[in-house]
Amino acid sequence: MRRCSLALVPVFCALVGVDALHAQRGTGDWMTSAFDAQRSNWVRNDNKISPERMAKPGFDFVWSLKFKNTARQLNTTTAPALLDFFIGHRGFRTLAFFGGSSDRVFAVDSDLARMEWEFSPPAAGAAAGSTLVCPGGMTSAVTRPLTLAYPMLPLSRGMGRGTPAKSAVGEPHQGAVTIRSGNPIPRPAPPPKPVAAPGGTAAAAFNPFAPRIQWLMALTGDGKLHSFYVSNGEEPTEAIPFLPPNANAMGLIAFDNFAYVATSNGCGGAANGVWALDLTTKKVTQWKSAKNVAGTAGPAVGPDGTLYVASGGDLTALAPKTLTPGASYKSSGAEFTSTPVVFEYKGRDLIAVTSADGRLHLLDAASLGGAALDKSAPYSTPDYAVGSLTSWQDLDGTRWVLAPTGSAVTAWKVVDKNGKPGLEQGWVSRELVSPLAPIVVSGVVFALSSGELRSPDSTLTAAQRAQKSGKAVLYAFDGATGKELWNSGARMTSFVHSGGLAAGGSRVYVATYDGTQYAFGFPIEH
């Protein structure tokens, strides 16, 4: 997305504001866990990545960095939030923001692999009584405030232009001119006062010509929510108390001046459930769950602001701001194992979620309290911790849902069955070791063979699990066929436990247990 700093004059901001509008309506940045509010893990368009380009040489390792961060049990660095194009007082930047398990935040110029700024709260330190399920420190990825509308569907490979090009110079074939004669160039209306609240604004309030403060938000292990300027890491106001210290938080997300996050495992005395923080009044509201919230990305959010959370054998709709529970779907036995994913299919908002018996459930958000639209046959290793799902639509209009199993990624098509949406298995990837949720970039599926030992032996320590685990490998598959297009080979030297994948600016990011952040992509042309 195209962004503009308040340090720049309004006219220059206006020049780049049109690109900001296109980005919001089109592809968008990787803003939060699993890309967007719906947790789709899908980057609609990319300038360089496509199945055709991935089948040729060029995509490879670009850079790696080791941050000043200490692992907490098996947790190290979270997947980043990205800002693909930022213009500030130091010029053009492409930024990636990472959360560290030792309560640090790192901002990196992702083109140059150069540290821009970093943050560590004064009280950062090892959490007392840290365990595998309650590691303490920063457990949720950082986030940027976002809007809730579904991003625009891609019409072709690559970015392209959303509207026809317009010019203020003469007509074609009139020769080179510097100033258009006749009517003066129309000027935009004066911009309104910028909105300073870090929680985001409704889509209707967006003005592409208005200078705007860009925020990054992080939830540290002491339970406080921090809001930073993306340009320099400055925190203009005090952090807001949100959760009890050492809670196990996941899926931090912010929209419409509220922040939301899920908690599990009862860590730090925090009851399991979903929490909401009013960024204006600083009031905290909680919806409590009897069992752990499933998955790794917290609640998924529909375009109307409804939060969908899977917990135990229930998938519950929660009202925004108040977290008042609404309709609920029951899995009839097996507990859920993933964060839900929300997507549009032929004018309907659908939800997909996995359960411990290895099934994929397809639900209609408008009739959540009824029966499922469809349930797949068991296809996955029982009780596999899926984490999150992926949903994308190809250029032919086929809607896909991707789910990791214990040893592969399975791709499902959403099709019409007996007058309603249903599931049809598409392809299954090559064998992978404890795969994480894949991501899709312009029709290319990036799947991570994490290399982690997923042992049911609860007596193994983090160090023992690390010693028995292998090395991560990143794979690229054709999203329509499952054909392998590329892999990272032996480049990564450790496994991946948490964090997941992220992508933007023709790069894919992976963080391994040894604290190394890898970027794969096309080398920058200088």
ZITARA-V921999 format. One record per residue. SS is DSSP state (H for helix, E for strand, L for the rest). D_FIRST is the distance of its C-alpha to the first C-alpha in Angstrom with 1 decimal. Layout:
ss->SS d_first->D_FIRST
ss->SS d_first->D_FIRST
//
This chain:
ss->L d_first->0.0
ss->E d_first->3.8
ss->E d_first->6.3
ss->E d_first->10.0
ss->L d_first->13.1
ss->L d_first->16.2
ss->L d_first->18.3
ss->L d_first->17.3
ss->L d_first->19.3
ss->H d_first->18.0
ss->H d_first->18.6
ss->H d_first->16.2
ss->H d_first->13.6
ss->H d_first->14.3
ss->H d_first->13.9
ss->H d_first->10.2
ss->H d_first->9.8
ss->H d_first->10.3
ss->H d_first->7.2
ss->H d_first->5.4
ss->H d_first->8.1
ss->H d_first->7.8
ss->H d_first->4.6
ss->H d_first->6.7
ss->H d_first->9.7
ss->L d_first->9.0
ss->L d_first->7.9
ss->L d_first->5.4
ss->L d_first->5.8
ss->L d_first->9.5
ss->L d_first->10.1
ss->E d_first->13.9
ss->L d_first->17.1
ss->L d_first->17.0
ss->E d_first->13.2
ss->L d_first->13.4
ss->L d_first->16.1
ss->L d_first->18.2
ss->L d_first->18.3
ss->L d_first->17.8
ss->L d_first->16.8
ss->E d_first->15.2
ss->E d_first->12.2
ss->L d_first->12.6
ss->L d_first->11.9
ss->L d_first->11.9
ss->L d_first->13.0
ss->L d_first->16.1
ss->L d_first->17.1
ss->L d_first->19.6
ss->H d_first->23.1
ss->H d_first->24.6
ss->H d_first->22.9
ss->H d_first->23.6
ss->L d_first->27.2
ss->L d_first->27.5
ss->L d_first->27.6
ss->L d_first->24.6
ss->E d_first->22.6
ss->E d_first->24.1
ss->E d_first->24.0
ss->E d_first->21.8
ss->E d_first->22.5
ss->E d_first->23.9
ss->E d_first->24.2
ss->E d_first->26.7
ss->L d_first->25.8
ss->L d_first->28.5
ss->L d_first->28.7
ss->L d_first->31.7
ss->L d_first->31.8
ss->E d_first->32.9
ss->L d_first->35.1
ss->L d_first->32.8
ss->E d_first->29.5
ss->L d_first->27.6
ss->E d_first->23.8
ss->L d_first->21.3
ss->L d_first->18.3
ss->L d_first->15.3
ss->E d_first->12.2
ss->E d_first->9.3
ss->E d_first->6.7
ss->E d_first->5.8
ss->E d_first->6.0
ss->E d_first->8.1
ss->E d_first->11.0
ss->E d_first->14.1
ss->L d_first->17.8
ss->L d_first->18.0
ss->E d_first->15.7
ss->E d_first->12.7
ss->E d_first->11.7
ss->E d_first->10.0
ss->E d_first->11.1
ss->E d_first->12.8
ss->E d_first->14.8
ss->E d_first->18.1
ss->E d_first->20.9
ss->E d_first->24.4
ss->L d_first->27.5
ss->L d_first->29.4
ss->L d_first->27.1
ss->E d_first->24.9
ss->E d_first->21.2
ss->E d_first->19.9
ss->E d_first->16.9
ss->E d_first->16.7
ss->E d_first->15.2
ss->L d_first->14.6
ss->L d_first->15.3
ss->L d_first->18.6
ss->L d_first->19.6
ss->E d_first->20.4
ss->E d_first->20.6
ss->E d_first->18.8
ss->E d_first->20.6
ss->E d_first->22.3
ss->E d_first->23.9
ss->E d_first->27.1
ss->L d_first->29.0
ss->L d_first->32.6
ss->L d_first->34.2
ss->L d_first->32.4
ss->L d_first->35.1
ss->L d_first->36.5
ss->L d_first->36.8
ss->L d_first->40.4
ss->L d_first->41.5
ss->L d_first->38.5
ss->L d_first->38.8
ss->L d_first->37.0
ss->L d_first->36.0
ss->L d_first->35.5
ss->L d_first->34.1
ss->L d_first->32.9
ss->L d_first->30.2
ss->L d_first->26.5
ss->L d_first->26.4
ss->L d_first->23.1
ss->L d_first->19.7
ss->L d_first->17.5
ss->E d_first->14.9
ss->L d_first->12.1
ss->L d_first->13.0
ss->L d_first->11.7
ss->L d_first->12.9
ss->L d_first->15.4
ss->L d_first->15.2
ss->L d_first->15.1
ss->L d_first->12.0
ss->L d_first->13.2
ss->L d_first->15.7
ss->L d_first->15.4
ss->L d_first->18.0
ss->L d_first->18.3
ss->L d_first->17.5
ss->L d_first->14.5
ss->L d_first->11.5
ss->L d_first->13.7
ss->L d_first->13.4
ss->L d_first->13.3
ss->L d_first->16.1
ss->L d_first->18.9
ss->L d_first->18.5
ss->L d_first->20.3
ss->L d_first->22.1
ss->L d_first->24.2
ss->L d_first->26.7
ss->L d_first->29.8
ss->L d_first->30.5
ss->L d_first->30.5
ss->L d_first->33.5
ss->L d_first->34.3
ss->L d_first->33.6
ss->L d_first->31.4
ss->L d_first->30.9
ss->L d_first->29.2
ss->L d_first->29.6
ss->L d_first->29.9
ss->L d_first->33.3
ss->L d_first->34.2
ss->L d_first->32.0
ss->L d_first->29.6
ss->L d_first->25.9
ss->L d_first->24.8
ss->L d_first->23.1
ss->L d_first->20.6
ss->L d_first->22.2
ss->L d_first->22.3
ss->L d_first->19.4
ss->L d_first->20.7
ss->L d_first->21.1
ss->L d_first->18.1
ss->L d_first->18.1
ss->L d_first->19.0
ss->L d_first->19.5
ss->L d_first->17.3
ss->L d_first->17.6
ss->L d_first->14.9
ss->L d_first->15.9
ss->L d_first->16.9
ss->H d_first->14.7
ss->H d_first->17.5
ss->H d_first->17.1
ss->L d_first->13.6
ss->L d_first->14.1
ss->L d_first->11.5
ss->L d_first->14.1
ss->L d_first->14.8
ss->L d_first->14.1
ss->L d_first->13.0
ss->L d_first->13.9
ss->L d_first->11.4
ss->E d_first->13.6
ss->E d_first->14.5
ss->E d_first->17.6
ss->E d_first->20.4
ss->E d_first->23.8
ss->L d_first->26.6
ss->L d_first->29.9
ss->L d_first->31.7
ss->L d_first->29.9
ss->E d_first->28.0
ss->E d_first->24.3
ss->E d_first->22.6
ss->E d_first->19.7
ss->E d_first->18.3
ss->E d_first->16.3
ss->L d_first->13.6
ss->L d_first->14.8
ss->L d_first->18.4
ss->L d_first->19.3
ss->L d_first->21.4
ss->L d_first->22.6
ss->L d_first->23.7
ss->L d_first->25.6
ss->L d_first->27.9
ss->L d_first->26.7
ss->E d_first->27.7
ss->E d_first->30.3
ss->L d_first->28.9
ss->L d_first->31.0
ss->L d_first->34.3
ss->L d_first->34.1
ss->L d_first->33.8
ss->L d_first->32.5
ss->E d_first->30.9
ss->E d_first->27.5
ss->E d_first->24.8
ss->E d_first->21.6
ss->E d_first->20.5
ss->E d_first->18.0
ss->E d_first->17.4
ss->E d_first->16.9
ss->L d_first->19.0
ss->L d_first->20.3
ss->E d_first->21.9
ss->E d_first->21.4
ss->E d_first->23.0
ss->E d_first->24.4
ss->E d_first->27.2
ss->E d_first->30.3
ss->E d_first->32.9
ss->L d_first->36.1
ss->L d_first->37.4
ss->H d_first->36.4
ss->H d_first->37.2
ss->H d_first->39.0
ss->L d_first->35.8
ss->L d_first->36.7
ss->L d_first->34.7
ss->E d_first->32.3
ss->E d_first->29.1
ss->E d_first->28.5
ss->E d_first->26.7
ss->E d_first->26.2
ss->E d_first->26.1
ss->L d_first->24.0
ss->L d_first->26.1
ss->L d_first->29.6
ss->L d_first->29.0
ss->L d_first->31.1
ss->E d_first->30.8
ss->E d_first->31.7
ss->E d_first->32.5
ss->E d_first->33.3
ss->E d_first->35.8
ss->L d_first->36.3
ss->L d_first->39.6
ss->L d_first->38.0
ss->L d_first->35.0
ss->E d_first->31.5
ss->L d_first->30.9
ss->L d_first->28.0
ss->L d_first->25.6
ss->L d_first->22.5
ss->L d_first->24.4
ss->L d_first->24.1
ss->E d_first->22.0
ss->E d_first->20.9
ss->L d_first->21.5
ss->L d_first->19.6
ss->L d_first->22.4
ss->L d_first->22.0
ss->L d_first->25.0
ss->E d_first->24.9
ss->E d_first->26.7
ss->E d_first->28.4
ss->E d_first->30.9
ss->E d_first->33.8
ss->L d_first->37.1
ss->L d_first->38.0
ss->E d_first->36.2
ss->E d_first->32.7
ss->E d_first->32.4
ss->E d_first->30.2
ss->E d_first->29.5
ss->L d_first->28.8
ss->L d_first->25.8
ss->L d_first->26.9
ss->L d_first->30.6
ss->L d_first->30.3
ss->L d_first->33.3
ss->E d_first->34.1
ss->E d_first->34.3
ss->E d_first->35.2
ss->E d_first->35.6
ss->E d_first->36.1
ss->E d_first->38.7
ss->L d_first->38.7
ss->L d_first->42.5
ss->L d_first->43.2
ss->L d_first->40.6
ss->L d_first->37.9
ss->E d_first->34.2
ss->L d_first->32.5
ss->E d_first->28.8
ss->L d_first->26.0
ss->L d_first->25.7
ss->E d_first->23.0
ss->E d_first->22.4
ss->E d_first->21.6
ss->E d_first->22.6
ss->E d_first->25.6
ss->L d_first->27.3
ss->L d_first->26.4
ss->E d_first->27.3
ss->E d_first->25.4
ss->E d_first->26.8
ss->E d_first->26.9
ss->E d_first->27.9
ss->E d_first->29.4
ss->E d_first->31.9
ss->E d_first->35.3
ss->L d_first->37.7
ss->L d_first->40.0
ss->L d_first->37.4
ss->L d_first->36.4
ss->E d_first->33.2
ss->E d_first->33.4
ss->E d_first->31.7
ss->E d_first->31.7
ss->E d_first->31.1
ss->H d_first->29.3
ss->H d_first->31.5
ss->H d_first->34.7
ss->L d_first->33.9
ss->L d_first->37.4
ss->L d_first->39.0
ss->L d_first->39.4
ss->L d_first->36.6
ss->L d_first->35.7
ss->E d_first->36.4
ss->E d_first->37.0
ss->L d_first->37.1
ss->L d_first->40.1
ss->L d_first->39.9
ss->L d_first->37.9
ss->L d_first->36.8
ss->L d_first->38.7
ss->L d_first->40.0
ss->L d_first->38.4
ss->L d_first->35.6
ss->L d_first->32.8
ss->L d_first->30.0
ss->E d_first->27.2
ss->L d_first->24.5
ss->L d_first->24.1
ss->E d_first->21.6
ss->E d_first->21.3
ss->E d_first->19.8
ss->E d_first->21.0
ss->L d_first->22.0
ss->L d_first->22.1
ss->L d_first->25.7
ss->L d_first->24.8
ss->L d_first->26.2
ss->E d_first->24.9
ss->E d_first->25.2
ss->E d_first->25.6
ss->E d_first->25.9
ss->E d_first->28.0
ss->E d_first->29.3
ss->L d_first->33.1
ss->L d_first->35.3
ss->L d_first->35.3
ss->L d_first->32.7
ss->E d_first->29.8
ss->E d_first->31.0
ss->E d_first->29.1
ss->E d_first->30.1
ss->E d_first->29.7
ss->E d_first->29.7
ss->E d_first->32.5
ss->E d_first->34.9
ss->E d_first->38.1
ss->L d_first->40.9
ss->L d_first->38.8
ss->E d_first->36.1
ss->E d_first->33.2
ss->E d_first->34.4
ss->E d_first->33.6
ss->E d_first->34.7
ss->E d_first->34.3
ss->E d_first->32.6
ss->E d_first->32.6
ss->E d_first->33.2
ss->L d_first->31.8
ss->L d_first->34.1
ss->L d_first->35.4
ss->L d_first->33.1
ss->L d_first->34.1
ss->L d_first->32.8
ss->L d_first->29.5
ss->L d_first->26.4
ss->L d_first->24.1
ss->L d_first->22.5
ss->E d_first->18.9
ss->E d_first->18.0
ss->E d_first->15.6
ss->L d_first->16.2
ss->L d_first->19.8
ss->E d_first->20.6
ss->E d_first->21.9
ss->E d_first->21.7
ss->E d_first->24.6
ss->E d_first->26.0
ss->E d_first->29.7
ss->L d_first->29.7
ss->L d_first->33.3
ss->L d_first->34.1
ss->L d_first->37.5
ss->L d_first->37.3
ss->L d_first->40.9
ss->L d_first->42.6
ss->L d_first->44.7
ss->L d_first->43.7
ss->L d_first->46.0
ss->L d_first->43.9
ss->L d_first->42.1
ss->H d_first->38.6
ss->H d_first->40.3
ss->H d_first->42.4
ss->H d_first->39.5
ss->H d_first->37.6
ss->H d_first->40.7
ss->H d_first->41.2
ss->L d_first->37.6
ss->L d_first->36.5
ss->L d_first->33.4
ss->L d_first->30.0
ss->E d_first->29.1
ss->E d_first->25.8
ss->E d_first->26.4
ss->E d_first->24.5
ss->E d_first->26.0
ss->E d_first->25.7
ss->L d_first->24.4
ss->L d_first->27.0
ss->L d_first->30.0
ss->L d_first->29.5
ss->L d_first->30.6
ss->E d_first->29.9
ss->E d_first->27.8
ss->E d_first->27.4
ss->E d_first->28.1
ss->L d_first->27.8
ss->L d_first->31.5
ss->L d_first->33.0
ss->L d_first->30.1
ss->L d_first->29.5
ss->L d_first->32.6
ss->L d_first->32.2
ss->L d_first->31.3
ss->L d_first->28.5
ss->L d_first->29.4
ss->L d_first->26.4
ss->L d_first->22.6
ss->L d_first->21.8
ss->L d_first->19.2
ss->E d_first->15.4
ss->E d_first->13.3
ss->E d_first->10.1
ss->L d_first->10.0
ss->L d_first->13.5
ss->E d_first->15.0
ss->E d_first->16.8
ss->E d_first->17.9
ss->E d_first->21.4
ss->E d_first->23.4
ss->L d_first->27.2
ss->L d_first->30.0
ss->L d_first->31.2
ss->L d_first->28.2
ss->E d_first->26.5
ss->E d_first->22.8
ss->E d_first->22.3
ss->E d_first->19.5
ss->E d_first->20.2
ss->E d_first->18.6
ss->E d_first->19.4
ss->L d_first->20.6
ss->L d_first->18.8
ss->L d_first->20.7
ss->L d_first->22.2
//
